[in-house]
Amino acid sequence: MDERGSGLAVTKADQIGGIAKHDLFVISPSDHHPEVEHARIQINGVSVAGYTEHEHRVQWAQDDHLVTEVVLRGATSGIGAGSQGAWACGSQTATESVSRFSAGAGAYTYVASFSRLHGDSYLSEAIFGASIRLKDVYIDGDETVVVFYNTAPSSKTLRAWGLAIAK
Amino acid sequence: MTRAKDHLVHVLKHSAATGIGIDDHHRRPSNLSIANTSLAIEPLPGGPTQWDVAVPFDTKVAILALRSAWQTSDVGGAGGGCWIVTRTAYLDASGYTHGGPSSWQSGGYFGFNAKPGTSLDLSARIFTSSGQYVALTDAYLAQTGPSARVLRMSFTNYGSSYYTLHAVGEVQLL
């Protein structure tokens, strides 16, 4: 079915046609509306070996989500009352992930944008445990995949808390 | 097994109660990669210069994330920002940006801007390869034809000569 609206008046004939299409694809009224799903992310103390990835997968009820977003806070406090963290969005492909915001540590709190799609290697600074960065966020079937990477040679402890949504 | 009658009642409820038709109640969110590193931005008092990105006609909200090439921190990130853009004039884009030339290489500044709050711009002046002069001034969803719509971004050049836009990013269309 066409995902784009015509912008024109919809006739009853159009609606009946739409119903026929529904039946063709066996989509029921209750499940053909895209639903936003959300889930908590809680990773507290996972050991990640040196130079390796750690995948955190969030399971959804639906397998047809197109975009996903995650908001994470890391293990270390920033200057203000909050902690370092990142806000990242992704799609069905691993190559279209973009981090919108990441607040890092230091004498001053800094913020930066990252884009896997446009050439950055990571989506955040090393704020999820010493030397652990957010590397990618994407949808794989009925799961949102959050990928972390330990950029150091020795194992480190991953900590991240937050929320994920898919729609 | 769902009966045809259930489908009919469902669709009629949409049309009668909300005016939402059979096509546009099936709209789905989507992601769009965007980039522009060639658009010449006219300096004041000219401009602003517009960059249109085609979007599905039924798009109601766009979440726009842009970054420039200019490095704002010492760890590899860049200056950039994020905005929420709607179709309606009274809900013009709002968002934040960070980055721009600063004596603190590791201390990129950031700010929040909102058009309803009478901000002149929606970003700091960061959208050139040197991270200077060009700001995102406005962003909205504009209908350009009977079934055509664009995400229209306006950029203002506060320098004294033409500068080339440098903006890459992603849009979530809802």
Interface residues (C-beta under 8 A of the other chain):
Chain A: M1 D2 E3 R4 G5 S6 G7 L8 A9 V10 D14 Q15 I16 G17 G18 I19 H22 D23 S28 P29 S30 H32 H33 P34 L66 V67 E69 W87 C89 G90 S91 Q92 E96 V98 R100 F101 S102 G104 G106 A107 Y108 T109 Y110 V111 A112 S113 F114 S115 L117 H118 D120 S121 Y122 E125 A126 K167
Chain B: T2 A4 D6 H7 L8 V9 H10 V11 L12 S15 G21 I22 D23 D24 H25 H26 R27 R28 P29 S30 N31 S33 A35 P56 F57 D58 I63 A65 L66 R67 T72 S73 V75 G76 G77 A78 G79 G80 G81 C82 Y96 H98 G99 W104 S106 G107 G108 F110 P146 S147 V168 G169 E170 Q172 L174
